[in-house]
Amino acid sequence: MTRALLALQAATRFRLTPARRIQCENDPELSPAPVLYMSGCEEGWIGYVREDVDDTAARAFDELILREPPVRAPGASPRFAEAYREIVGASAPLTTRNHGPIHRLPRGTHWPGAANIVCHGTPEGNALRARIVRDGMPREMIEAGFTDLSHFWEPWCVALAGDGIAAIAFAARKSLLAADVGVYTIEAHRGRGLAPAVTATWSTLLPRQPALFYSTTRDNDASRRVITKLGLPFVGESFLL
């Protein structure tokens, strides 16, 4: 069951070919994908390589991943991480950004903190969109990479501080059966519980997707704190190159 969840998360994060090769990230911009992605749980590991990896390297990867020990607890890493680097010809050294936990985000997750949250598809959300169209995207959001409303990947919700956007949760990846949340808090508003607040609200916005995920990297301390605060159930560990 857990292994099936990891396969669903991978198929939501990436666009895959019929041969189960990675084409690109499954975001609205079809961003470039890693050359290798794998995730593991107590039932073992699953893995994918990008479609430009030659067949010999792909077979070597498929054979080696079968020898990986299962993930017994959060924080586990692939035993053959260095070998995978050699197989795909990765030159960059491994860092905490190559690893990360995958958690479930239960629908209707509750956060007791108070926040003024505006959601996509509501009159308040429409009013916020109209204000951004009229006045432009706030500077802090542009600096965070949200250069225009096309980067508010639906569904989304934002926490407001006065009239300004303080935090946002959005559909970082979405498929017919699952979605992966993306969360960002403006630096001046961090430490106020707004990230878990928008994450919890976002978990109510996708009634048709059976599974919701919160995944991150080991170096993202802020995201890991959100996971802890919300008590999100652990699914497995990921590794990418």
C-alpha positions as CSV (number, residue, x, y, z in Angstrom):
1,M,0.0,0.0,0.0
2,T,2.8,2.5,0.9
3,R,4.7,1.6,-2.2
4,A,1.6,2.3,-4.3
5,L,1.4,5.8,-2.7
6,L,5.0,6.5,-3.7
7,A,4.2,5.5,-7.2
8,L,1.2,7.8,-7.2
9,Q,3.3,10.6,-5.9
10,A,5.9,10.1,-8.6
11,A,3.3,10.0,-11.3
12,T,1.8,13.2,-9.9
13,R,5.2,15.0,-9.7
14,F,6.4,14.0,-13.2
15,R,5.1,13.4,-16.7
16,L,6.1,9.8,-17.5
17,T,6.3,8.0,-20.8
18,P,4.5,4.6,-21.4
19,A,7.9,3.0,-20.6
20,R,7.9,4.8,-17.2
21,R,10.7,7.2,-18.2
22,I,10.6,10.8,-16.9
23,Q,9.8,13.4,-19.5
24,C,9.6,16.6,-17.4
25,E,8.1,17.9,-14.1
26,N,4.3,17.9,-14.1
27,D,3.9,21.6,-13.3
28,P,2.1,24.1,-15.5
29,E,5.5,25.2,-16.9
30,L,6.7,21.7,-17.7
31,S,10.0,22.4,-15.9
32,P,13.1,20.3,-16.6
33,A,13.2,17.1,-14.5
34,P,16.0,15.4,-12.6
35,V,17.9,12.7,-14.5
36,L,17.0,10.2,-11.8
37,Y,14.3,10.0,-9.1
38,M,13.6,7.3,-6.6
39,S,11.5,6.9,-3.4
40,G,11.5,4.3,-0.7
41,C,9.4,3.0,2.1
42,E,9.3,-0.1,4.3
43,E,8.1,-2.1,1.2
44,G,11.2,-1.2,-0.8
45,W,12.2,1.5,-3.4
46,I,10.8,2.5,-6.8
47,G,12.7,4.5,-9.3
48,Y,12.7,6.3,-12.6
49,V,15.3,7.8,-15.0
50,R,14.8,10.5,-17.5
51,E,14.0,9.6,-21.1
52,D,17.4,10.7,-22.4
53,V,19.3,8.2,-20.2
54,D,20.6,5.4,-22.4
55,D,19.2,1.9,-22.1
56,T,22.4,0.4,-20.6
57,A,22.4,2.9,-17.8
58,A,18.7,2.5,-17.2
59,R,19.0,-1.3,-16.9
60,A,21.9,-0.9,-14.4
61,F,19.8,1.4,-12.3
62,D,16.8,-1.0,-12.4
63,E,19.0,-3.9,-11.3
64,L,20.7,-1.9,-8.5
65,I,17.6,-0.4,-7.0
66,L,16.3,-4.0,-6.3
67,R,19.1,-4.4,-3.9
68,E,18.3,-1.3,-1.8
69,P,17.3,-2.1,1.8
70,P,13.8,-0.9,2.8
71,V,13.3,2.4,4.6
72,R,12.8,1.6,8.2
73,A,12.5,5.2,9.6
74,P,12.5,8.8,8.4
75,G,15.9,10.0,7.3
76,A,17.0,6.9,5.5
77,S,19.2,7.3,2.4
78,P,19.8,4.9,-0.6
79,R,22.7,2.6,0.1
80,F,24.0,2.9,-3.5
81,A,23.6,6.7,-3.9
82,E,27.2,7.1,-5.1
83,A,26.7,4.2,-7.6
84,Y,23.7,5.9,-9.1
85,R,25.7,9.1,-9.6
86,E,28.2,7.0,-11.7
87,I,25.5,5.2,-13.6
88,V,23.9,8.5,-14.9
89,G,27.2,10.4,-15.0
90,A,26.2,13.0,-12.4
91,S,29.2,15.2,-11.5
92,A,27.8,17.4,-8.6
93,P,28.5,16.1,-5.1
94,L,25.6,14.8,-3.1
95,T,24.0,17.3,-0.6
96,T,20.9,17.4,1.6
97,R,19.0,18.8,-1.4
98,N,19.3,15.4,-3.1
99,H,17.2,13.8,-0.3
100,G,13.8,14.6,1.2
101,P,10.8,13.2,3.0
102,I,7.4,12.5,1.5
103,H,4.4,12.9,3.8
104,R,0.6,12.5,3.4
105,L,-1.5,15.6,3.8
106,P,-4.8,14.4,5.1
107,R,-7.8,16.1,3.7
108,G,-9.3,18.6,6.1
109,T,-6.1,18.9,8.2
110,H,-6.7,21.2,11.1
111,W,-4.6,24.1,12.3
112,P,-5.8,25.9,15.4
113,G,-4.0,29.2,14.7
114,A,-5.9,32.3,13.6
115,A,-5.2,33.7,10.1
116,N,-7.0,35.7,7.5
117,I,-7.1,33.3,4.6
118,V,-8.5,34.0,1.1
119,C,-9.0,31.1,-1.3
120,H,-9.1,30.6,-5.0
121,G,-12.6,30.6,-6.5
122,T,-14.2,32.6,-3.8
123,P,-15.5,36.2,-4.0
124,E,-12.6,37.2,-1.8
125,G,-10.1,35.3,-4.0
126,N,-11.5,36.9,-7.1
127,A,-11.2,40.4,-5.5
128,L,-7.6,39.7,-4.7
129,R,-6.9,38.6,-8.3
130,A,-8.6,41.8,-9.5
131,R,-6.5,43.9,-7.2
132,I,-3.3,42.3,-8.4
133,V,-4.3,42.8,-12.1
134,R,-5.0,46.5,-11.3
135,D,-2.0,47.2,-9.0
136,G,0.5,44.6,-10.0
137,M,2.0,41.7,-8.1
138,P,3.5,42.8,-4.7
139,R,7.3,43.2,-4.8
140,E,7.8,40.6,-2.2
141,M,6.0,38.0,-4.2
142,I,7.9,38.9,-7.4
143,E,11.1,38.4,-5.5
144,A,9.9,35.0,-4.4
145,G,9.3,34.0,-8.0
146,F,5.6,34.7,-8.3
147,T,6.1,37.2,-11.1
148,D,2.4,37.2,-12.2
149,L,-0.9,35.5,-11.6
150,S,0.1,32.6,-13.9
151,H,2.3,31.4,-11.0
152,F,-0.7,31.1,-8.6
153,W,-1.2,27.4,-9.6
154,E,-4.7,26.4,-8.8
155,P,-6.1,25.8,-6.4
156,W,-4.4,28.2,-4.1
157,C,-5.0,30.1,-0.9
158,V,-3.2,33.0,0.7
159,A,-2.9,34.3,4.2
160,L,-3.2,38.1,4.3
161,A,-1.5,40.6,6.6
162,G,-3.6,43.7,6.2
163,D,-4.0,44.0,2.5
164,G,-0.7,42.3,1.7
165,I,0.0,38.6,0.9
166,A,1.9,37.0,3.8
167,A,1.9,33.3,2.7
168,I,0.6,31.1,-0.1
169,A,-0.2,27.4,-0.6
170,F,-0.8,26.2,-4.1
171,A,-0.9,23.1,-6.3
172,A,2.8,22.5,-7.0
173,R,1.9,19.3,-8.9
174,K,-1.5,17.9,-9.7
175,S,-2.9,14.8,-11.4
176,L,-6.3,13.2,-11.6
177,L,-5.6,11.1,-8.5
178,A,-3.3,13.2,-6.3
179,A,-1.8,16.6,-5.7
180,D,1.4,17.9,-4.1
181,V,1.2,21.2,-2.2
182,G,3.7,24.0,-2.5
183,V,4.0,26.6,0.3
184,Y,5.8,29.9,0.6
185,T,5.8,32.5,3.4
186,I,7.1,36.0,2.9
187,E,10.2,36.4,5.1
188,A,8.8,39.3,7.1
189,H,5.9,37.1,8.2
190,R,7.7,33.9,9.0
191,G,7.4,32.4,12.5
192,R,3.7,33.3,12.9
193,G,2.2,29.9,12.0
194,L,1.0,31.1,8.6
195,A,2.6,28.2,6.6
196,P,0.7,25.5,8.5
197,A,-2.4,27.6,8.3
198,V,-2.4,27.9,4.5
199,T,-1.4,24.3,4.2
200,A,-4.3,23.1,6.3
201,T,-6.7,25.3,4.4
202,W,-5.4,24.1,1.0
203,S,-6.1,20.5,2.1
204,T,-9.8,21.3,1.9
205,L,-9.7,22.6,-1.7
206,L,-9.3,19.4,-3.8
207,P,-12.3,17.2,-3.2
208,R,-11.7,15.1,-6.3
209,Q,-8.0,14.1,-5.6
210,P,-8.0,11.0,-3.3
211,A,-4.4,11.6,-2.2
212,L,-2.6,14.8,-1.1
213,F,1.1,15.0,-0.5
214,Y,3.6,17.3,1.3
215,S,7.1,16.7,0.1
216,T,10.3,18.7,0.6
217,T,14.1,18.4,0.8
218,R,16.2,17.8,3.9
219,D,17.7,21.3,3.8
220,N,14.3,23.0,4.0
221,D,14.0,23.5,7.7
222,A,10.8,25.7,7.3
223,S,8.9,22.9,5.5
224,R,10.1,20.3,7.9
225,R,8.7,22.5,10.8
226,V,5.3,22.6,9.0
227,I,5.3,18.8,8.7
228,T,6.0,18.5,12.5
229,K,3.5,21.2,13.5
230,L,0.7,19.6,11.5
231,G,1.7,16.0,12.4
232,L,1.6,14.8,8.8
233,P,2.0,11.0,8.4
234,F,5.3,9.9,7.0
235,V,5.2,8.0,3.7
236,G,8.8,7.6,2.6
237,E,12.1,9.1,1.5
238,S,13.0,10.5,-1.9
239,F,16.4,10.8,-3.7
240,L,17.1,12.6,-6.9
241,L,20.0,13.5,-9.2
